Each structure stands twice: as C-alpha cells, then as structure tokens.
C-alpha cells in the first residue's frame, strides 16, 4: 500500500524536479530517496519517473500519481488544520508567495494577522509572479500576492488589494531640479538599476518605456529592490519603485522620490489563492484579516 510518506516524497520530487534537492527537503539521503521511489514503482508495477543522468520528468503514470498525491496531501493539510483549530484558535504555518514589489505590503499586514490570529506563523517568500502561480498549483504556497494580470480567475480566487503606482527614486544630485514629479522620459535618461527581465515588474516598465519610444539606460539588474535602493542612496543610480515601498521606509535618505507621469501607470495587485472546499483555515484567517468575506 502506498503511504502518506510515499506521497510526500513524490510531491517533493514534483516540486523540485531534482532528486538531491527533493531528498534534502524530505530529510533523507539521495540513495534512500531514490530507493523509496523505486519501491513505489515496484509496488505499482509501473515506471513513475523518466530516468537518465538526471531527473527527466514523470511518465504518464507518474503524472497521474502526482495529481492524486497533490490532492491527497492538500486534504491532509486541511484535516490537520481543522483538528488544530477545533478549539476555536486558528494555528499553523501560512506560506505566502509575494512579488518583490509587494513585500512591504506583506510585511505591514503581519502585525494585524498576528494580533488577530497569534497561532498563525506567516512565511513570506519573494518570488516572480509565474513562480507564485506554479507554487500555488503544486502546493509550495498556500496563497500569493501578485499582479492580477495573467491569473486564471476560473481556477483561482483573485481579490484586489491595491493599485500599484510608481515613483522615480533618484539621488538628489540626479533628480530634476525643483520638480514635484518626473516623466518616464526623464527616468530613461538617468542611469537605472531595475529588477531582472524575468520579473513581471520589469516587463511592465519595459513596456511603458517601449510604448513611449524610450530606450532606458539600465546598467544594473537585481532580483529584489534593496540593492537598487542602496545604489540610489549612495548616489550611484536611480530606480523605479512602487510608491508603497518608499512610504513604508518613510523616505530614503539622500534621495528624491517623484511620482512618474506621462503616463500615470497603475497595476492591480491581488491576493490569490486556490479554490478549495473546505479551504485552509490559515488562508481564511488571512482573508479575514484583510476584510474579505469568507
């Protein structure tokens, strides 16, 4: 009989697509992990994994087993949370995938969540928007904060949080003099540090520059904002950041933050979660904290 431990190993392999990393995630050696997968195959009299020098994916039988494993593991997680919450207190870990532009928002909501549900531990993990959707699908994330664009609303619950607006964060010596705002053309003329091209925020900015016929001077690319903010504070480069991020710091010393206009750009950021019945109590706690109807 296939055990929950077997399904846990299989789910880990589906997440990591790498035997060594999946084994580390499960707390066993790689030979022990591989042996467990082999025993499952022997028990089912079918190959689960395509093998070569490295993991090459699942067989059709393996893909079917992974789908069942994910559903069973989801049901087990819901069952465990229901029992932990039977006394009326919601407890457990809530793993939240968050786009880099929304990290400040996620950090701010930690206080209200802890005050209302002290038994919930929030894990905030920065991730690209596509990785968040994949993480929701394969169980890495319980919920996500990401751009509403591109989220399949027929498969996911999408709930609007706020509109993301953008500022030019520039060293004082680079900022347009006596200005209360800046244009995208003025931003493009400065040495810029932006997120990597694989990040959706970068793709949004690139589209704005391209539609305006601008070719920005990007001399540094990062996976999150802290490096770009440090460059701005040290007078090395300017950057384009979400308004909420600058507000959360109360301003960045040595810099000027100017709203970007011509055009004024807004992007909807939403809480995204899978549609489950019953749902995870920790996700319900988060939705209640954010004043969404359950």
C-alpha positions as CSV (number, residue, x, y, z in Angstrom):
1,X,0.0,0.0,0.0
2,X,1.3,3.5,-0.8
3,X,1.7,5.6,2.3
4,X,1.5,9.3,3.0
5,X,5.3,9.3,3.3
6,X,5.5,7.9,-0.2
7,X,3.2,10.7,-1.5
8,X,5.2,13.3,0.4
9,X,8.4,12.1,-1.3
10,X,6.6,12.1,-4.7
11,X,5.3,15.6,-4.1
12,X,8.8,16.9,-3.2
13,X,10.2,15.5,-6.4
14,X,7.4,17.2,-8.4
15,X,8.2,20.5,-6.7
16,X,12.0,20.4,-7.0
17,X,12.4,18.3,-10.2
18,X,15.7,17.2,-8.8
19,X,16.4,14.1,-6.7
20,X,19.1,15.6,-4.5
21,X,17.0,18.7,-3.6
22,X,13.9,16.7,-3.1
23,X,15.8,14.3,-0.8
24,X,17.2,17.2,1.2
25,X,13.6,18.6,1.5
26,X,12.4,15.3,2.9
27,X,15.4,15.0,5.3
28,X,16.9,11.8,3.8
29,X,19.9,10.9,1.7
30,X,19.5,10.8,-2.0
31,X,20.1,7.0,-2.2
32,X,17.3,6.5,0.4
33,X,15.0,8.8,-1.5
34,X,15.7,7.1,-4.9
35,X,15.1,3.7,-3.2
36,X,11.7,4.8,-1.9
37,X,10.7,5.9,-5.4
38,X,11.9,2.5,-6.8
39,X,9.8,0.7,-4.2
40,X,6.7,2.7,-5.3
41,X,7.3,1.7,-8.9
42,X,7.7,-2.0,-7.9
43,X,4.6,-1.9,-5.9
44,X,2.6,-0.3,-8.8
45,X,4.4,-2.4,-11.4
46,X,4.9,0.8,-13.4
47,X,7.6,3.3,-14.1
48,X,6.9,6.7,-12.4
49,X,10.0,8.6,-13.3
50,X,11.8,9.1,-16.6
51,X,15.4,8.4,-15.8
52,X,18.8,9.4,-17.3
53,X,21.8,11.1,-15.8
54,X,19.4,13.4,-14.1
55,X,15.6,13.7,-13.4
56,X,13.9,14.0,-16.8
57,X,10.2,14.2,-15.8
58,X,7.4,11.8,-14.9
59,X,5.9,9.1,-17.1
60,X,2.2,9.4,-17.9
61,X,1.5,7.0,-14.9
62,X,3.8,9.2,-12.8
63,X,1.9,12.4,-13.8
64,X,-1.4,10.8,-12.8
65,X,0.1,9.7,-9.5
66,X,1.4,13.2,-8.8
67,X,-2.1,14.7,-9.4
68,X,-3.6,12.3,-6.9
69,X,-0.8,12.9,-4.5
70,X,-1.2,16.6,-4.5
71,X,-5.0,16.3,-3.9
72,X,-4.4,13.9,-1.0
73,X,-1.7,16.0,0.6
74,X,-4.0,19.1,0.3
75,X,-6.8,17.1,2.0
76,X,-4.4,16.0,4.8
77,X,-3.2,19.6,5.3
78,X,-6.8,20.8,5.6
79,X,-7.6,17.9,8.0
80,X,-4.7,18.7,10.2
81,X,-5.6,22.4,10.4
82,X,-9.2,21.5,11.2
83,X,-8.1,19.4,14.2
84,X,-5.6,22.0,15.4
85,X,-8.3,24.7,15.1
86,X,-11.0,22.5,16.8
87,X,-10.7,24.5,20.0
88,X,-11.5,27.7,18.1
89,X,-8.0,29.0,17.7
90,X,-6.5,29.0,14.2
91,X,-3.0,27.7,14.2
92,X,-0.4,26.6,11.7
93,X,2.1,27.9,9.1
94,X,0.9,30.1,6.2
95,X,3.3,30.1,3.3
96,X,2.8,33.2,1.2
97,X,4.5,33.8,-2.2
98,X,4.9,37.6,-2.8
99,X,6.1,39.6,-5.8
100,X,9.1,41.8,-4.8
101,X,7.0,45.0,-5.3
102,X,4.5,43.9,-2.7
103,X,7.0,42.7,0.0
104,X,6.4,46.0,2.0
105,X,2.6,45.4,1.9
106,X,3.0,41.8,3.1
107,X,5.3,42.9,6.0
108,X,2.8,45.5,7.1
109,X,-0.1,43.0,7.3
110,X,2.0,40.7,9.6
111,X,1.1,42.8,12.6
112,X,-2.7,42.7,12.2
113,X,-2.6,39.0,11.3
114,X,-0.6,38.2,14.5
115,X,-2.8,40.3,16.6
116,X,-6.0,38.6,15.4
117,X,-4.6,35.1,15.0
118,X,-1.5,34.7,17.2
119,X,-1.3,30.9,16.4
120,X,-0.6,31.5,12.7
121,X,3.1,31.7,11.6
122,X,3.5,33.7,8.4
123,X,6.3,32.7,6.0
124,X,6.8,35.4,3.3
125,X,8.8,34.3,0.3
126,X,9.7,36.7,-2.5
127,X,9.0,35.1,-5.9
128,X,8.3,36.1,-9.5
129,X,4.6,36.1,-10.5
130,X,4.8,33.0,-12.6
131,X,6.6,31.1,-9.9
132,X,3.8,32.1,-7.5
133,X,1.2,30.6,-9.7
134,X,3.2,27.4,-10.1
135,X,3.8,27.3,-6.3
136,X,0.0,27.6,-5.7
137,X,-0.6,24.8,-8.2
138,X,2.0,22.4,-6.7
139,X,1.4,23.2,-3.0
140,X,4.6,25.2,-2.3
141,X,2.5,28.3,-1.5
142,X,-0.8,28.5,0.4
143,X,-1.6,31.9,-1.1
144,X,0.1,34.6,-3.1
145,X,0.2,38.3,-3.5
146,X,0.8,39.1,-7.2
147,X,-0.4,41.1,-10.2
148,X,-4.0,40.2,-11.2
149,X,-2.9,40.1,-14.9
150,X,-2.5,36.6,-16.1
151,X,-4.1,34.9,-13.2
152,X,-6.7,32.3,-14.3
153,X,-9.8,33.6,-12.4
154,X,-11.7,30.4,-13.2
155,X,-9.2,28.4,-11.3
156,X,-8.0,30.8,-8.6
157,X,-9.7,33.2,-6.2
158,X,-8.5,36.7,-7.1
159,X,-9.2,39.5,-4.6
160,X,-8.0,43.1,-5.2
161,X,-5.6,44.5,-2.6
162,X,-4.5,47.9,-4.1
163,X,-3.3,49.7,-7.2
164,X,0.5,49.8,-7.6
165,X,1.8,53.2,-8.6
166,X,5.4,54.0,-9.4
167,X,8.0,56.6,-8.3
168,X,11.3,57.6,-9.7
169,X,13.7,57.2,-6.8
170,X,16.8,59.2,-7.6
171,X,19.9,60.5,-5.8
172,X,19.3,64.2,-5.1
173,X,22.1,65.2,-7.5
174,X,20.4,63.3,-10.4
175,X,16.8,64.4,-9.7
176,X,15.1,67.0,-11.9
177,X,15.6,70.3,-10.1
178,X,12.6,71.8,-8.1
179,X,10.3,69.1,-9.5
180,X,7.3,67.5,-7.8
181,X,7.0,64.8,-10.4
182,X,9.0,63.2,-13.2
183,X,8.3,61.8,-16.6
184,X,9.3,58.4,-17.9
185,X,11.5,60.2,-20.4
186,X,13.4,61.9,-17.6
187,X,13.7,58.5,-15.9
188,X,15.0,56.9,-19.1
189,X,17.8,59.5,-19.3
190,X,19.2,58.5,-15.9
191,X,21.5,55.5,-15.1
192,X,19.0,53.0,-13.8
193,X,19.0,49.9,-11.6
194,X,15.9,47.8,-12.2
195,X,14.6,44.3,-11.5
196,X,15.7,41.4,-13.7
197,X,14.0,41.0,-17.1
198,X,12.3,37.7,-15.9
199,X,10.3,39.7,-13.2
200,X,6.9,40.9,-14.2
201,X,7.5,44.3,-12.7
202,X,10.5,44.7,-15.1
203,X,8.3,43.6,-18.1
204,X,5.7,46.2,-17.1
205,X,8.4,49.0,-17.0
206,X,9.9,47.8,-20.3
207,X,6.5,48.0,-22.0
208,X,6.0,51.6,-20.7
209,X,9.4,52.7,-22.0
210,X,8.9,50.9,-25.3
211,X,5.4,52.4,-25.9
212,X,6.8,55.8,-25.3
213,X,9.7,55.2,-27.7
214,X,12.3,55.4,-25.0
215,X,15.4,53.4,-24.5
216,X,16.4,53.5,-20.8
217,X,20.0,53.3,-19.6
218,X,19.9,50.2,-17.4
219,X,23.3,49.4,-16.1
220,X,22.3,47.1,-13.2
221,X,19.7,44.4,-12.7
222,X,18.7,42.8,-9.4
223,X,16.3,40.1,-8.1
224,X,14.8,42.5,-5.4
225,X,14.7,46.2,-4.6
226,X,17.2,46.5,-1.7
227,X,20.3,46.7,-3.9
228,X,18.7,49.3,-6.2
229,X,17.6,51.4,-3.2
230,X,21.2,51.3,-1.8
231,X,22.5,52.4,-5.1
232,X,20.1,55.4,-5.1
233,X,21.0,56.3,-1.5
234,X,24.7,56.2,-2.4
235,X,24.3,58.4,-5.5
236,X,25.2,55.6,-8.0
237,X,21.9,55.1,-9.9
238,X,18.2,55.9,-9.9
239,X,15.5,53.3,-9.9
240,X,11.7,52.9,-10.4
241,X,10.0,51.6,-7.3
242,X,6.4,51.1,-6.1
243,X,5.0,54.1,-4.1
244,X,4.1,51.8,-1.2
245,X,7.7,50.6,-0.8
246,X,9.0,54.1,-0.3
247,X,6.2,55.0,2.0
248,X,7.0,52.0,4.2
249,X,10.5,53.3,4.7
250,X,9.3,56.9,5.4
251,X,11.6,58.1,2.7
252,X,15.1,57.1,1.7
253,X,17.9,59.5,3.0
254,X,19.9,61.1,0.2
255,X,17.2,60.5,-2.5
256,X,14.2,62.2,-4.0
257,X,11.0,60.2,-4.7
258,X,9.0,61.7,-7.6
259,X,5.6,60.3,-8.9
260,X,6.0,59.2,-12.5
261,X,3.7,60.8,-15.0
262,X,3.2,60.8,-18.8
263,X,1.8,58.2,-18.5
264,X,0.5,57.6,-14.9
265,X,0.7,53.9,-14.6
266,X,-1.3,51.7,-12.2
267,X,-1.3,47.9,-11.8
268,X,-3.7,45.9,-9.7
269,X,-2.1,43.7,-7.0
270,X,-4.3,41.0,-5.6
271,X,-4.4,38.2,-3.1
272,X,-4.5,34.9,-5.0
273,X,-5.5,31.5,-3.6
274,X,-6.7,28.2,-4.9
275,X,-10.4,27.4,-4.7
276,X,-10.7,24.7,-2.2
277,X,-13.7,23.3,-0.3
278,X,-13.0,23.2,2.5
279,X,-10.2,25.8,2.4
280,X,-7.2,26.1,4.6
281,X,-8.0,27.8,7.9
282,X,-4.8,29.8,7.8
283,X,-5.8,31.2,4.4
284,X,-9.2,32.0,5.7
285,X,-7.6,33.8,8.7
286,X,-5.5,35.9,6.2
287,X,-8.6,36.8,4.2
288,X,-10.5,37.7,7.3
289,X,-7.6,40.0,8.4
290,X,-7.7,41.7,5.0
291,X,-11.5,42.1,5.4
292,X,-12.5,39.8,2.6
293,X,-15.8,38.0,3.0
294,X,-15.4,34.2,3.6
